[in-house]
Amino acid sequence: MRKPLGLKLLLSLLPLVTFVSVIVLAFLPLPYVIQSPGPTVNVLESYDGEALIELSDPKAKNDTVGELRMVTVSAKGTPENKIRAYEYIYASLQPGYNLVPLEEYYPNDITAEELAEYNLKAMVSSQSTAAAAAYNYLGVKVPATVTILGTVKDSPLEGKVKEGDILKAVEINGKRTEIDTAAITFELTRDLPVDTPLVFEIERDGKIERFDTHSYRPAQLSKFDTGSRFGIYLRVDPQLPEDVKIHLEDIGGPSAGMIFSLAIIDKLTGGDLVGENIVAGTGAISYDGIVEPIGGIVQKMHGAKRDNAKWFLAPIQNCDEVVGNIPDGLNVWPVHTLDDALDALDSIKSGQTAHHPTCDTFLDK
């Protein structure tokens, strides 16, 4: 029985229709952002005779050895330029890649340009903080003005302080401490018991005001974060003892803070903290040298391994993401303070690495 001409035509066109449909579906825009391992940068390097981290201190050693690499995450996909289905499929099959819904990556309808601008500002702020933390670690006092930007939700200071107040002093158990350095407010809270009675002294409109409050522990703190908090957002304006310039114009975010601090300490202490090793790492830094958690840890570990790092320093708070996602051949060590990070570099340089704690050690506790 012969097939009707129309059916024969349809059957002959079916492969072409299927092919065209697959192509159309492959280019279908999807509301996701692809996070992938970004470039890494050796912050001890010099370019065209100019140190990437430049210190005006005449005793600083800009000719250092080894590599200390900051790591980044690349992101593809914006509300205006969505990724395609074939890119989604490719990313889902790649180790070290992550897919994030657009609404999570760009909350509150923020544009890609606005997010990039925010990240660049965060990078500039992290550079200043890193320098202050490095000098503080080395015992150099870093004077600063500390201004209140607002209160954390449910803070005991809600309704008492306001944006623009200058924090002048805090009284704890009758002992008054002037707030006159970049690190002091953070140092005061690290071992402060919850519900400790406090007296805040602020300057508002040129007048000094005092009022009672107490410390509290925000729910978002991890088990690694000690002490309690005041419950306020602060802007710290440090006065560094020397000019510190970090020549990185196109990379944003605060997560290189720890690496910047280590590099500055390296330059101020002889330039041989790393030895001949390639060490990468990530983590924001506070003025008193606490390493804070960051995003994109998996992508950053893969980027470090790709660029030949054997050692990787990660914030201890990110350990739950580290375990099970470490690329083969990369040794990841958790750190919580600049002291931890410098101890790790000393172990790596000396070759005493056999029994160093890993993230598994801390998660098992």
C-alpha positions in Angstrom: 0.0 0.0 0.0 1.4 3.3 -1.1 1.7 6.1 1.5 -0.2 9.3 0.7 1.9 12.0 -0.8 1.2 14.4 2.1 2.4 11.8 4.7 5.5 11.1 2.6 6.3 14.8 2.6 5.7 15.1 6.3 8.0 12.1 7.1 10.7 13.5 4.9 10.5 16.9 6.7 10.5 15.4 10.2 14.3 15.2 10.7 14.6 18.9 9.5 11.8 19.9 11.9 13.4 18.1 14.8 16.8 19.6 14.0 15.3 23.2 13.9 13.4 22.5 17.1 16.5 21.4 18.9 18.4 24.5 17.7 15.6 26.8 18.8 15.4 25.1 22.3 19.2 25.3 22.6 19.1 29.0 22.3 16.2 29.5 24.6 17.0 32.2 27.2 17.0 30.9 30.8 16.8 33.0 34.1 20.1 31.8 35.6 23.6 33.0 36.3 26.5 30.7 35.6 29.3 31.0 38.2 32.6 29.6 37.1 36.2 29.7 38.2 37.5 33.2 37.5 41.1 34.4 37.0 43.5 34.4 39.9 46.1 37.1 40.6 49.5 36.8 42.3 49.3 39.9 44.6 53.1 39.8 45.2 53.8 40.4 41.5 54.9 43.6 39.8 53.7 44.8 36.4 55.9 47.0 34.2 58.1 47.8 37.3 55.1 48.7 39.5 54.2 46.5 42.4 50.6 45.3 42.4 50.5 46.2 46.1 52.6 49.3 46.6 53.7 50.6 50.0 55.3 54.0 50.5 57.2 52.7 53.6 60.9 52.8 52.6 61.5 49.6 54.6 58.9 47.7 52.7 60.3 44.9 50.5 58.5 44.8 47.1 60.8 42.2 45.7 59.2 39.1 47.3 59.4 35.4 46.5 56.7 32.8 45.9 53.2 33.4 44.9 50.2 34.5 47.0 47.1 34.3 44.8 43.8 36.0 45.2 40.9 34.1 43.6 37.8 35.2 41.8 34.5 34.0 40.4 33.3 34.7 36.9 29.6 35.2 36.3 27.6 35.0 33.1 24.0 36.0 32.8 22.2 39.2 33.6 18.5 40.3 33.6 19.2 42.0 30.3 21.2 39.3 28.8 20.1 35.8 29.9 22.2 32.7 29.3 21.0 30.1 26.7 19.8 26.6 27.3 22.9 25.0 25.8 25.1 27.1 28.2 23.0 25.9 31.1 23.5 22.3 30.1 27.2 22.8 29.6 27.6 24.4 33.0 25.7 21.7 34.8 28.2 19.2 33.6 31.3 21.1 34.6 33.1 20.6 37.9 33.5 23.8 39.8 30.5 25.5 38.0 27.3 26.7 39.7 23.9 27.8 38.5 22.1 30.5 40.5 18.6 31.8 39.8 18.6 35.4 38.5 16.4 36.6 41.2 18.9 35.4 43.9 21.9 36.9 42.1 20.2 40.2 41.3 17.9 40.8 44.2 15.4 43.7 44.3 15.7 44.3 40.5 19.3 45.5 40.8 21.0 45.9 37.4 24.2 44.3 36.4 25.9 47.7 36.3 24.7 48.5 39.8 26.0 45.2 41.2 29.3 45.8 39.5 29.6 49.3 41.0 28.7 47.9 44.4 31.4 45.2 44.1 34.0 47.7 43.1 33.3 49.9 46.1 33.5 46.8 48.3 36.9 46.0 46.8 38.2 49.6 47.6 36.8 49.3 51.2 38.4 45.9 51.6 41.8 47.2 50.6 41.7 49.9 53.3 40.5 47.4 55.9 43.2 44.9 54.9 45.9 47.4 55.3 44.7 48.5 58.7 44.4 44.9 59.8 48.0 44.2 58.6 49.4 47.2 60.6 47.3 46.3 63.6 48.7 42.7 63.5 52.2 44.2 63.4 51.4 46.3 66.5 51.1 49.6 64.7 48.3 51.8 66.0 45.9 52.8 63.2 43.9 55.9 64.4 40.3 56.1 63.0 37.0 57.9 63.2 34.1 55.5 63.7 30.7 56.6 62.5 27.4 54.8 63.0 25.5 54.1 59.8 22.4 52.5 61.4 21.3 49.5 63.6 20.9 45.8 62.9 17.3 44.5 63.0 16.3 43.8 66.7 19.4 45.5 68.0 19.2 46.9 71.6 20.3 50.2 70.1 17.3 50.6 67.8 15.8 54.1 68.5 18.9 55.2 70.4 21.5 55.9 67.8 21.1 57.2 64.2 23.1 57.5 61.1 25.9 60.1 61.4 26.5 59.6 65.1 30.2 59.4 65.9 31.1 56.6 68.4 33.4 58.1 70.9 33.7 55.6 73.8 32.1 52.4 75.2 32.0 51.7 79.0 32.1 48.0 80.0 31.8 47.1 83.7 32.8 50.6 84.6 35.9 50.7 82.3 35.7 53.4 79.6 37.4 52.6 76.3 37.9 55.4 73.8 37.0 54.4 70.2 40.0 55.9 68.5 41.5 53.1 66.4 40.2 51.0 63.5 40.2 47.7 65.4 39.0 48.6 68.8 35.2 48.2 68.4 35.8 44.7 67.0 38.3 43.7 69.6 35.8 44.8 72.4 33.1 42.4 71.2 35.1 39.2 70.4 35.1 38.0 74.0 32.2 40.0 75.4 29.5 37.9 77.1 25.9 38.3 75.9 23.8 40.8 77.8 26.7 42.6 79.2 25.6 46.1 80.4 27.2 48.9 78.3 27.3 52.7 78.3 27.6 54.2 74.8 29.1 57.6 74.3 28.4 59.3 71.0 28.9 62.7 69.4 25.7 64.1 67.7 25.5 67.5 66.2 28.7 68.5 68.1 27.3 67.4 71.5 28.3 64.4 73.6 25.4 62.0 74.6 25.5 58.9 76.8 23.0 56.2 77.2 22.7 52.6 78.5 22.5 49.5 76.3 23.7 45.9 76.4 25.5 43.5 74.1 23.6 40.7 72.2 24.3 37.8 69.9 22.7 38.0 66.4 21.2 34.8 65.1 23.3 34.9 61.9 26.6 34.4 63.8 28.2 31.0 63.3 29.6 28.7 66.0 33.0 30.0 65.1 32.1 33.6 65.9 32.9 34.3 69.5 31.5 36.8 71.9 28.6 39.1 71.2 27.9 42.3 69.3 26.7 45.9 69.7 24.1 45.7 66.9 25.2 48.6 64.8 26.6 49.2 61.3 29.8 51.2 61.3 31.9 53.2 58.8 35.5 53.2 59.9 37.8 55.9 58.4 41.4 54.7 59.3 44.5 56.9 59.1 47.1 54.5 57.8 50.7 55.2 58.8 51.9 54.9 55.2 50.3 55.1 51.8 49.1 51.7 50.5 48.0 51.4 46.9 46.6 48.3 45.4 46.5 48.4 41.6 43.5 46.2 40.8 40.9 48.3 38.9 38.7 45.7 37.3 38.0 43.2 40.1 35.3 43.7 42.7 34.1 42.4 46.0 35.6 42.2 49.5 36.8 38.6 49.5 40.5 39.2 48.8 40.9 41.1 52.1 42.8 38.3 53.9 45.2 37.8 51.0 45.9 41.6 50.8 46.7 41.7 54.5 49.1 38.7 54.2 50.8 40.4 51.2 51.2 43.7 53.1 52.6 41.8 56.2 54.9 39.9 53.8 56.3 43.1 52.3 56.8 44.7 55.8 58.6 41.7 57.3 61.2 40.7 54.7 59.2 39.3 51.8 59.6 35.6 52.4 56.4 34.4 54.1 55.5 32.1 51.3 58.9 30.7 50.3 58.9 29.3 46.8 55.4 28.0 47.1 52.2 28.9 45.3 49.5 29.6 47.9 46.0 30.8 47.1 43.3 31.9 49.4 40.1 33.8 50.0 38.2 35.5 52.8 37.1 39.0 53.8 39.0 40.5 56.7 37.9 42.6 59.7 40.0 45.4 61.2 41.1 43.2 64.1 42.2 40.4 61.8 39.2 38.0 61.8 38.7 36.1 58.5 35.1 36.3 57.4 33.2 33.9 55.1 32.7 34.6 51.4 30.7 33.3 48.4 31.8 31.1 45.5 34.3 29.0 47.5 34.0 26.0 45.2 34.6 28.0 42.0 37.6 29.7 43.8 39.2 26.4 44.7 38.9 25.2 41.2 40.4 28.4 39.9 43.3 28.0 42.3 44.0 24.4 41.2 43.8 25.4 37.5 46.5 28.1 38.1 48.9 25.6 39.8 48.3 26.4 43.5 49.0 23.5 45.8 47.7 25.2 49.0 44.5 27.1 49.6 43.5 29.0 52.7 39.7 29.2 53.3 37.5 30.9 55.9 36.6 28.3 58.6 33.0 29.3 58.3 33.0 28.0 54.7 34.1 24.5 55.7 30.6 23.0 55.0 31.0 24.0 51.4 34.6 23.0 51.2 34.2 19.4 52.3 33.4 17.1 49.3 34.2 19.8 46.7 38.0 20.0 46.9 39.7 19.5 43.5 42.2 16.7 43.4 45.8 17.8 44.3 44.7 20.9 46.2 45.3 21.1 50.0 42.6 23.3 51.7 43.3 24.6 55.2 40.7 26.5 57.2 41.6 29.8 58.9 39.7 32.1 61.3 42.3 34.8 62.0 45.4 36.4 60.5 47.4 34.4 63.1 45.9 31.2 61.6 46.8 32.2 58.1 50.3 33.2 59.0 50.8 29.9 60.9 49.6 28.1 57.8 52.1 29.9 55.6 54.9 29.1 58.1 54.0 25.4 58.0 53.9 25.4 54.2 57.2 27.3 53.9 58.9 24.9 56.4 57.4 21.8 54.9 55.7 20.8 58.2 52.3 20.1 56.6 51.6 16.4 57.4 49.2 16.9 60.4 47.7 20.3 59.7 44.0 20.6 60.6 41.5 20.5 57.7 37.8 21.4 57.4 36.9 17.8 58.2 38.6 18.2 61.6 36.4 21.2 62.5 33.1 19.8 61.1 33.6 16.6 63.1 33.7 18.6 66.4 
